Amino acid sequence: MIQVRHLVPTVLAVLAISTIACTSTENEKFNKITPSEQIFSIEDFKAIRFKINTEYDVSKLPSASSAWFGFWTPEGTVAKEYELRFYRSHEDAIKHGTSYAVEGSGDTALLDEEDAKWDEGLKDRRAFFAGQVGTHGSGSVQPLYGGYATYGNIILLCEGENESQALDYCAALMNAVDPQSRVH
């Protein structure tokens, strides 16, 4: 007969190993760049109840087929804002859209009309707090989008206080749109 005092450490060890294994799977990072042969459209996002606020004019956004500003609510959070930029292919998104995504998100975002290469929707890329444009105290405008991701033919600018949080919200959105991918 097995003594209980010998069984407890064994059970705890098994639980610890299974917890570590599950945690590492759940916390896999969402890749900032995810190739996909699937060509996504705004209809894929409407299907998961992505709420569209504005369709942007993309005539000055090289090779983009459309761009949209809207919101969606990841499970367990409040609604988050996103900018979705669609291209004909993953290669076009990378080649023509990356520099514009960099300038529209993160700590180095260009949020003044004089600086931004594409100023369509620029006001939507600014963070607002208590009815005022967000600032560091230095008077500088803060970006709404903490980061961006390229997923197939889409560049997603995702709300977040930093790139890690933004990528988490990008991952949640893409998991809903493309559940077979199950990105984390």
ROBAVEX-62825 format. One record per residue (C-alpha): residue number from 1; residue in one letter; x negated, y negated, z. Coordinates in Angstrom, 1 decimal, padded with zeros to 4 digits. Example, Ala and Ser with C-alpha at 12.3 -4.5 7.8 and 13.67 -1.06 7.14 Angstrom:
BEGIN
+-----+--------+--------+--------+--------+
: num : residu :      X :      Y :      Z :
+-----+--------+--------+--------+--------+
:   1 :      A : -012.3 :  004.5 :  007.8 :
:   2 :      S : -013.7 :  001.1 :  007.1 :
+-----+--------+--------+--------+--------+
% end
This chain:
BEGIN
+-----+--------+--------+--------+--------+
: num : residu :      X :      Y :      Z :
+-----+--------+--------+--------+--------+
:   1 :      M :  000.0 :  000.0 :  000.0 :
:   2 :      I : -001.3 : -003.5 : -000.9 :
:   3 :      Q : -001.7 : -005.9 :  001.9 :
:   4 :      V :  000.1 : -009.2 :  001.5 :
:   5 :      R : -002.9 : -011.2 :  002.5 :
:   6 :      H : -004.9 : -009.7 : -000.5 :
:   7 :      L : -001.9 : -010.2 : -002.9 :
:   8 :      V : -001.5 : -014.0 : -002.2 :
:   9 :      P : -004.9 : -015.1 : -003.6 :
:  10 :      T : -004.4 : -012.9 : -006.7 :
:  11 :      V : -000.9 : -014.4 : -007.3 :
:  12 :      L : -002.3 : -017.9 : -006.8 :
:  13 :      A : -005.2 : -017.3 : -009.2 :
:  14 :      V : -002.7 : -016.0 : -011.9 :
:  15 :      L : -000.5 : -019.0 : -011.4 :
:  16 :      A : -003.4 : -021.4 : -011.6 :
:  17 :      I : -004.7 : -019.8 : -014.9 :
:  18 :      S : -001.2 : -019.8 : -016.4 :
:  19 :      T : -000.7 : -023.5 : -015.4 :
:  20 :      I : -004.0 : -024.5 : -017.0 :
:  21 :      A : -003.2 : -022.6 : -020.1 :
:  22 :      C :  000.3 : -024.2 : -020.4 :
:  23 :      T : -001.1 : -027.6 : -019.6 :
:  24 :      S : -003.8 : -027.5 : -022.2 :
:  25 :      T : -001.2 : -026.5 : -024.9 :
:  26 :      E :  001.3 : -029.2 : -023.8 :
:  27 :      N : -001.4 : -031.9 : -023.7 :
:  28 :      E : -002.9 : -031.4 : -027.1 :
:  29 :      K : -003.5 : -034.8 : -028.6 :
:  30 :      F : -001.5 : -036.0 : -031.6 :
:  31 :      N : -003.9 : -036.5 : -034.5 :
:  32 :      K : -004.1 : -040.0 : -035.7 :
:  33 :      I : -004.3 : -038.6 : -039.2 :
:  34 :      T : -002.1 : -035.6 : -040.1 :
:  35 :      P : -002.1 : -034.5 : -043.7 :
:  36 :      S :  001.2 : -033.0 : -045.0 :
:  37 :      E :  002.4 : -032.1 : -048.4 :
:  38 :      Q :  006.0 : -033.0 : -047.4 :
:  39 :      I :  007.1 : -036.3 : -048.7 :
:  40 :      F :  009.2 : -038.1 : -046.0 :
:  41 :      S :  011.7 : -040.8 : -046.6 :
:  42 :      I :  013.8 : -043.1 : -044.3 :
:  43 :      E :  016.6 : -040.5 : -044.6 :
:  44 :      D :  014.5 : -038.0 : -042.6 :
:  45 :      F :  014.5 : -040.6 : -039.8 :
:  46 :      K :  018.1 : -041.5 : -040.1 :
:  47 :      A :  018.9 : -037.8 : -039.6 :
:  48 :      I :  017.5 : -038.0 : -036.0 :
:  49 :      R :  019.3 : -041.2 : -035.3 :
:  50 :      F :  016.5 : -043.6 : -035.9 :
:  51 :      K :  018.1 : -047.0 : -035.7 :
:  52 :      I :  017.1 : -049.4 : -038.5 :
:  53 :      N :  016.9 : -053.0 : -037.7 :
:  54 :      T :  015.1 : -054.4 : -040.8 :
:  55 :      E :  013.9 : -053.2 : -044.2 :
:  56 :      Y :  010.8 : -055.2 : -045.2 :
:  57 :      D :  009.8 : -056.5 : -048.6 :
:  58 :      V :  006.8 : -054.4 : -049.6 :
:  59 :      S :  005.9 : -056.3 : -052.8 :
:  60 :      K :  002.7 : -057.5 : -051.1 :
:  61 :      L :  001.9 : -054.3 : -049.2 :
:  62 :      P : -000.3 : -052.4 : -051.7 :
:  63 :      S :  001.2 : -049.1 : -053.0 :
:  64 :      A :  003.9 : -048.9 : -050.3 :
:  65 :      S :  007.3 : -047.7 : -051.5 :
:  66 :      S :  009.2 : -049.1 : -048.4 :
:  67 :      A :  008.7 : -050.3 : -044.9 :
:  68 :      W :  011.2 : -050.3 : -042.0 :
:  69 :      F :  011.4 : -051.7 : -038.5 :
:  70 :      G :  013.7 : -050.0 : -036.0 :
:  71 :      F :  013.9 : -048.1 : -032.8 :
:  72 :      W :  014.4 : -044.6 : -031.5 :
:  73 :      T :  014.5 : -043.1 : -028.0 :
:  74 :      P :  012.1 : -040.4 : -027.1 :
:  75 :      E :  013.4 : -037.9 : -024.5 :
:  76 :      G :  013.1 : -039.2 : -021.0 :
:  77 :      T :  012.3 : -042.8 : -021.9 :
:  78 :      V :  014.0 : -045.9 : -023.1 :
:  79 :      A :  014.2 : -046.9 : -026.8 :
:  80 :      K :  010.9 : -047.6 : -028.4 :
:  81 :      E :  010.2 : -049.8 : -031.5 :
:  82 :      Y :  008.5 : -048.5 : -034.6 :
:  83 :      E :  007.4 : -049.7 : -037.9 :
:  84 :      L :  007.5 : -047.1 : -040.6 :
:  85 :      R :  005.6 : -047.6 : -043.9 :
:  86 :      F :  006.2 : -045.1 : -046.7 :
:  87 :      Y :  003.8 : -044.3 : -049.5 :
:  88 :      R :  004.0 : -041.9 : -052.5 :
:  89 :      S :  001.4 : -039.6 : -051.0 :
:  90 :      H : -000.8 : -039.0 : -048.0 :
:  91 :      E : -003.8 : -040.1 : -050.0 :
:  92 :      D : -002.1 : -043.4 : -050.9 :
:  93 :      A : -001.2 : -044.0 : -047.2 :
:  94 :      I : -004.8 : -043.5 : -046.2 :
:  95 :      K : -006.4 : -045.4 : -049.1 :
:  96 :      H : -004.1 : -048.3 : -049.3 :
:  97 :      G : -002.4 : -048.5 : -045.9 :
:  98 :      T : -005.0 : -047.9 : -043.2 :
:  99 :      S : -006.5 : -051.4 : -043.1 :
: 100 :      Y : -003.0 : -052.9 : -042.9 :
: 101 :      A : -002.1 : -050.6 : -040.1 :
: 102 :      V : -005.3 : -051.5 : -038.2 :
: 103 :      E : -004.5 : -055.2 : -038.5 :
: 104 :      G : -000.9 : -054.6 : -037.3 :
: 105 :      S : -001.6 : -052.7 : -034.1 :
: 106 :      G : -003.9 : -052.3 : -031.1 :
: 107 :      D : -006.0 : -054.7 : -029.2 :
: 108 :      T : -007.5 : -056.2 : -032.4 :
: 109 :      A : -004.1 : -056.8 : -034.1 :
: 110 :      L : -003.9 : -059.9 : -036.3 :
: 111 :      L : -000.6 : -061.5 : -035.4 :
: 112 :      D : -001.0 : -065.0 : -036.8 :
: 113 :      E :  000.3 : -065.8 : -040.3 :
: 114 :      E : -003.1 : -067.3 : -041.2 :
: 115 :      D : -005.0 : -064.1 : -040.3 :
: 116 :      A : -002.7 : -061.2 : -041.4 :
: 117 :      K : -003.1 : -059.9 : -045.0 :
: 118 :      W :  000.6 : -058.8 : -044.9 :
: 119 :      D :  002.8 : -061.1 : -042.9 :
: 120 :      E :  006.2 : -059.6 : -043.6 :
: 121 :      G :  007.7 : -058.6 : -040.2 :
: 122 :      L :  004.8 : -060.2 : -038.3 :
: 123 :      K :  007.2 : -061.6 : -035.6 :
: 124 :      D :  008.4 : -058.0 : -035.0 :
: 125 :      R :  004.8 : -056.9 : -034.3 :
: 126 :      R :  004.5 : -059.3 : -031.4 :
: 127 :      A :  005.3 : -058.1 : -027.8 :
: 128 :      F :  007.9 : -060.1 : -025.9 :
: 129 :      F :  008.2 : -060.2 : -022.1 :
: 130 :      A :  011.1 : -061.9 : -020.3 :
: 131 :      G :  012.0 : -063.8 : -023.5 :
: 132 :      Q :  008.5 : -065.2 : -024.0 :
: 133 :      V :  005.7 : -064.0 : -026.3 :
: 134 :      G :  003.4 : -061.8 : -024.3 :
: 135 :      T :  000.1 : -063.2 : -023.4 :
: 136 :      H : -003.0 : -062.2 : -021.4 :
: 137 :      G : -002.8 : -065.5 : -019.6 :
: 138 :      S : -005.2 : -066.9 : -022.2 :
: 139 :      G : -002.3 : -067.8 : -024.4 :
: 140 :      S : -003.0 : -065.2 : -027.0 :
: 141 :      V : -000.1 : -063.2 : -028.5 :
: 142 :      Q :  000.0 : -059.5 : -027.6 :
: 143 :      P :  000.8 : -056.7 : -030.1 :
: 144 :      L :  003.9 : -054.6 : -029.7 :
: 145 :      Y :  002.3 : -051.6 : -031.3 :
: 146 :      G : -000.5 : -050.1 : -029.2 :
: 147 :      G : -001.6 : -048.0 : -032.2 :
: 148 :      Y : -000.7 : -046.3 : -035.4 :
: 149 :      A : -000.8 : -042.9 : -037.0 :
: 150 :      T : -000.7 : -041.6 : -040.5 :
: 151 :      Y :  001.5 : -038.5 : -040.9 :
: 152 :      G :  001.8 : -037.3 : -044.5 :
: 153 :      N :  002.9 : -040.2 : -046.6 :
: 154 :      I :  003.9 : -042.3 : -043.6 :
: 155 :      I :  002.1 : -044.8 : -041.6 :
: 156 :      L :  003.8 : -045.3 : -038.2 :
: 157 :      L :  003.1 : -048.2 : -036.0 :
: 158 :      C :  004.3 : -047.2 : -032.5 :
: 159 :      E :  005.1 : -049.2 : -029.5 :
: 160 :      G :  002.8 : -048.8 : -026.5 :
: 161 :      E :  000.6 : -050.6 : -024.0 :
: 162 :      N : -002.4 : -048.8 : -025.5 :
: 163 :      E : -003.3 : -046.4 : -028.3 :
: 164 :      S : -002.9 : -043.3 : -026.2 :
: 165 :      Q :  000.7 : -044.2 : -025.2 :
: 166 :      A :  001.5 : -045.3 : -028.7 :
: 167 :      L :  000.3 : -042.0 : -030.1 :
: 168 :      D :  002.5 : -040.2 : -027.6 :
: 169 :      Y :  005.5 : -042.1 : -028.9 :
: 170 :      C :  004.4 : -041.4 : -032.5 :
: 171 :      A :  004.1 : -037.7 : -031.7 :
: 172 :      A :  007.6 : -037.6 : -030.1 :
: 173 :      L :  009.1 : -039.2 : -033.2 :
: 174 :      M :  007.4 : -036.9 : -035.6 :
: 175 :      N :  008.3 : -033.8 : -033.5 :
: 176 :      A :  011.9 : -034.8 : -033.9 :
: 177 :      V :  011.6 : -035.5 : -037.7 :
: 178 :      D :  009.3 : -032.5 : -038.4 :
: 179 :      P :  010.0 : -030.0 : -035.6 :
: 180 :      Q :  008.0 : -027.2 : -037.3 :
: 181 :      S :  004.8 : -029.2 : -036.8 :
: 182 :      R :  005.3 : -029.4 : -033.0 :
: 183 :      V :  002.5 : -032.0 : -032.6 :
: 184 :      H :  001.7 : -033.2 : -029.1 :
+-----+--------+--------+--------+--------+
% end
